[in-house]
Amino acid sequence: MKTTKLLPLIALVFLVGCDHMTHTEQNVLGGAALGAIGGAAIGAAVGHHGAGVGALIGAGVGAVGGYIYDQSVYDDYDYYY
């Protein structure tokens, strides 16, 4: 019962949290979040150091990947966002 009330609140916080961010900040944060999820899954499956270390490594790699993606996509435009 408590989780059914908590999940929409968490979703709302994540959606509103990206409201006043630039495209670069959104892409870096999205990359870090996806990297952390993937890293945690791989870390839990491999099991040497656990899901926490995998999430930290994945978040770092995802943030760098999100920044590289942002620069490659928005470098071609002459105007600012």
Biotite code that builds the C-alpha atoms (Angstrom):
import biotite.structure as struc

atoms = struc.array([
    struc.Atom([0.000, 0.000, 0.000], chain_id="A", res_id=1, res_name="MET", atom_name="CA", element="C"),
    struc.Atom([2.767, 2.447, 0.874], chain_id="A", res_id=2, res_name="LYS", atom_name="CA", element="C"),
    struc.Atom([4.726, 1.702, -2.293], chain_id="A", res_id=3, res_name="THR", atom_name="CA", element="C"),
    struc.Atom([1.737, 2.554, -4.489], chain_id="A", res_id=4, res_name="THR", atom_name="CA", element="C"),
    struc.Atom([1.771, 6.058, -3.021], chain_id="A", res_id=5, res_name="LYS", atom_name="CA", element="C"),
    struc.Atom([5.543, 6.392, -3.091], chain_id="A", res_id=6, res_name="LEU", atom_name="CA", element="C"),
    struc.Atom([6.204, 5.399, -6.713], chain_id="A", res_id=7, res_name="LEU", atom_name="CA", element="C"),
    struc.Atom([4.222, 8.262, -8.337], chain_id="A", res_id=8, res_name="PRO", atom_name="CA", element="C"),
    struc.Atom([5.933, 10.712, -5.993], chain_id="A", res_id=9, res_name="LEU", atom_name="CA", element="C"),
    struc.Atom([9.374, 9.439, -7.014], chain_id="A", res_id=10, res_name="ILE", atom_name="CA", element="C"),
    struc.Atom([8.414, 9.647, -10.700], chain_id="A", res_id=11, res_name="ALA", atom_name="CA", element="C"),
    struc.Atom([7.197, 13.219, -10.218], chain_id="A", res_id=12, res_name="LEU", atom_name="CA", element="C"),
    struc.Atom([10.446, 14.244, -8.522], chain_id="A", res_id=13, res_name="VAL", atom_name="CA", element="C"),
    struc.Atom([12.485, 12.840, -11.410], chain_id="A", res_id=14, res_name="PHE", atom_name="CA", element="C"),
    struc.Atom([10.312, 14.520, -14.042], chain_id="A", res_id=15, res_name="LEU", atom_name="CA", element="C"),
    struc.Atom([10.276, 17.930, -12.367], chain_id="A", res_id=16, res_name="VAL", atom_name="CA", element="C"),
    struc.Atom([13.977, 17.734, -11.537], chain_id="A", res_id=17, res_name="GLY", atom_name="CA", element="C"),
    struc.Atom([14.968, 18.123, -15.211], chain_id="A", res_id=18, res_name="CYS", atom_name="CA", element="C"),
    struc.Atom([12.768, 21.177, -15.799], chain_id="A", res_id=19, res_name="ASP", atom_name="CA", element="C"),
    struc.Atom([15.364, 23.967, -15.592], chain_id="A", res_id=20, res_name="HIS", atom_name="CA", element="C"),
    struc.Atom([18.343, 22.084, -17.008], chain_id="A", res_id=21, res_name="MET", atom_name="CA", element="C"),
    struc.Atom([20.185, 22.704, -20.238], chain_id="A", res_id=22, res_name="THR", atom_name="CA", element="C"),
    struc.Atom([20.348, 20.024, -22.920], chain_id="A", res_id=23, res_name="HIS", atom_name="CA", element="C"),
    struc.Atom([23.897, 19.197, -21.882], chain_id="A", res_id=24, res_name="THR", atom_name="CA", element="C"),
    struc.Atom([22.938, 18.733, -18.236], chain_id="A", res_id=25, res_name="GLU", atom_name="CA", element="C"),
    struc.Atom([19.972, 16.554, -19.199], chain_id="A", res_id=26, res_name="GLN", atom_name="CA", element="C"),
    struc.Atom([22.080, 14.345, -21.448], chain_id="A", res_id=27, res_name="ASN", atom_name="CA", element="C"),
    struc.Atom([24.853, 13.948, -18.872], chain_id="A", res_id=28, res_name="VAL", atom_name="CA", element="C"),
    struc.Atom([22.363, 13.132, -16.105], chain_id="A", res_id=29, res_name="LEU", atom_name="CA", element="C"),
    struc.Atom([20.458, 10.706, -18.323], chain_id="A", res_id=30, res_name="GLY", atom_name="CA", element="C"),
    struc.Atom([23.661, 8.982, -19.345], chain_id="A", res_id=31, res_name="GLY", atom_name="CA", element="C"),
    struc.Atom([24.766, 8.705, -15.733], chain_id="A", res_id=32, res_name="ALA", atom_name="CA", element="C"),
    struc.Atom([21.418, 7.245, -14.677], chain_id="A", res_id=33, res_name="ALA", atom_name="CA", element="C"),
    struc.Atom([21.359, 4.678, -17.470], chain_id="A", res_id=34, res_name="LEU", atom_name="CA", element="C"),
    struc.Atom([25.000, 3.839, -16.854], chain_id="A", res_id=35, res_name="GLY", atom_name="CA", element="C"),
    struc.Atom([24.347, 3.333, -13.150], chain_id="A", res_id=36, res_name="ALA", atom_name="CA", element="C"),
    struc.Atom([21.450, 0.994, -13.863], chain_id="A", res_id=37, res_name="ILE", atom_name="CA", element="C"),
    struc.Atom([23.465, -0.996, -16.381], chain_id="A", res_id=38, res_name="GLY", atom_name="CA", element="C"),
    struc.Atom([26.537, -1.045, -14.166], chain_id="A", res_id=39, res_name="GLY", atom_name="CA", element="C"),
    struc.Atom([24.530, -2.240, -11.177], chain_id="A", res_id=40, res_name="ALA", atom_name="CA", element="C"),
    struc.Atom([23.004, -5.043, -13.240], chain_id="A", res_id=41, res_name="ALA", atom_name="CA", element="C"),
    struc.Atom([26.381, -6.145, -14.573], chain_id="A", res_id=42, res_name="ILE", atom_name="CA", element="C"),
    struc.Atom([28.015, -5.802, -11.150], chain_id="A", res_id=43, res_name="GLY", atom_name="CA", element="C"),
    struc.Atom([25.321, -7.927, -9.552], chain_id="A", res_id=44, res_name="ALA", atom_name="CA", element="C"),
    struc.Atom([25.604, -10.564, -12.279], chain_id="A", res_id=45, res_name="ALA", atom_name="CA", element="C"),
    struc.Atom([29.397, -10.786, -12.150], chain_id="A", res_id=46, res_name="VAL", atom_name="CA", element="C"),
    struc.Atom([29.465, -10.597, -8.372], chain_id="A", res_id=47, res_name="GLY", atom_name="CA", element="C"),
    struc.Atom([33.138, -9.820, -7.766], chain_id="A", res_id=48, res_name="HIS", atom_name="CA", element="C"),
    struc.Atom([32.670, -6.383, -6.209], chain_id="A", res_id=49, res_name="HIS", atom_name="CA", element="C"),
    struc.Atom([28.889, -6.125, -6.129], chain_id="A", res_id=50, res_name="GLY", atom_name="CA", element="C"),
    struc.Atom([26.244, -3.907, -7.610], chain_id="A", res_id=51, res_name="ALA", atom_name="CA", element="C"),
    struc.Atom([27.413, -0.748, -5.822], chain_id="A", res_id=52, res_name="GLY", atom_name="CA", element="C"),
    struc.Atom([30.813, -0.635, -7.483], chain_id="A", res_id=53, res_name="VAL", atom_name="CA", element="C"),
    struc.Atom([29.232, -1.483, -10.827], chain_id="A", res_id=54, res_name="GLY", atom_name="CA", element="C"),
    struc.Atom([26.748, 1.358, -10.407], chain_id="A", res_id=55, res_name="ALA", atom_name="CA", element="C"),
    struc.Atom([29.511, 3.861, -9.617], chain_id="A", res_id=56, res_name="LEU", atom_name="CA", element="C"),
    struc.Atom([31.607, 2.812, -12.599], chain_id="A", res_id=57, res_name="ILE", atom_name="CA", element="C"),
    struc.Atom([28.551, 2.740, -14.853], chain_id="A", res_id=58, res_name="GLY", atom_name="CA", element="C"),
    struc.Atom([27.468, 6.209, -13.726], chain_id="A", res_id=59, res_name="ALA", atom_name="CA", element="C"),
    struc.Atom([30.874, 7.643, -14.573], chain_id="A", res_id=60, res_name="GLY", atom_name="CA", element="C"),
    struc.Atom([31.001, 5.987, -17.970], chain_id="A", res_id=61, res_name="VAL", atom_name="CA", element="C"),
    struc.Atom([27.390, 6.971, -18.674], chain_id="A", res_id=62, res_name="GLY", atom_name="CA", element="C"),
    struc.Atom([27.996, 10.609, -17.756], chain_id="A", res_id=63, res_name="ALA", atom_name="CA", element="C"),
    struc.Atom([30.970, 10.793, -20.111], chain_id="A", res_id=64, res_name="VAL", atom_name="CA", element="C"),
    struc.Atom([28.934, 9.075, -22.818], chain_id="A", res_id=65, res_name="GLY", atom_name="CA", element="C"),
    struc.Atom([26.051, 11.502, -22.339], chain_id="A", res_id=66, res_name="GLY", atom_name="CA", element="C"),
    struc.Atom([28.395, 14.473, -22.646], chain_id="A", res_id=67, res_name="TYR", atom_name="CA", element="C"),
    struc.Atom([30.009, 13.087, -25.795], chain_id="A", res_id=68, res_name="ILE", atom_name="CA", element="C"),
    struc.Atom([26.570, 12.444, -27.282], chain_id="A", res_id=69, res_name="TYR", atom_name="CA", element="C"),
    struc.Atom([25.473, 15.979, -26.456], chain_id="A", res_id=70, res_name="ASP", atom_name="CA", element="C"),
    struc.Atom([28.546, 17.537, -28.028], chain_id="A", res_id=71, res_name="GLN", atom_name="CA", element="C"),
    struc.Atom([28.255, 15.437, -31.179], chain_id="A", res_id=72, res_name="SER", atom_name="CA", element="C"),
    struc.Atom([24.571, 16.230, -31.688], chain_id="A", res_id=73, res_name="VAL", atom_name="CA", element="C"),
    struc.Atom([24.409, 19.899, -30.722], chain_id="A", res_id=74, res_name="TYR", atom_name="CA", element="C"),
    struc.Atom([27.780, 20.966, -32.155], chain_id="A", res_id=75, res_name="ASP", atom_name="CA", element="C"),
    struc.Atom([26.254, 21.246, -35.611], chain_id="A", res_id=76, res_name="ASP", atom_name="CA", element="C"),
    struc.Atom([23.824, 23.989, -34.609], chain_id="A", res_id=77, res_name="TYR", atom_name="CA", element="C"),
    struc.Atom([24.730, 27.660, -34.814], chain_id="A", res_id=78, res_name="ASP", atom_name="CA", element="C"),
    struc.Atom([22.289, 28.820, -32.168], chain_id="A", res_id=79, res_name="TYR", atom_name="CA", element="C"),
    struc.Atom([22.135, 28.299, -28.417], chain_id="A", res_id=80, res_name="TYR", atom_name="CA", element="C"),
    struc.Atom([19.581, 26.359, -26.410], chain_id="A", res_id=81, res_name="TYR", atom_name="CA", element="C"),
])
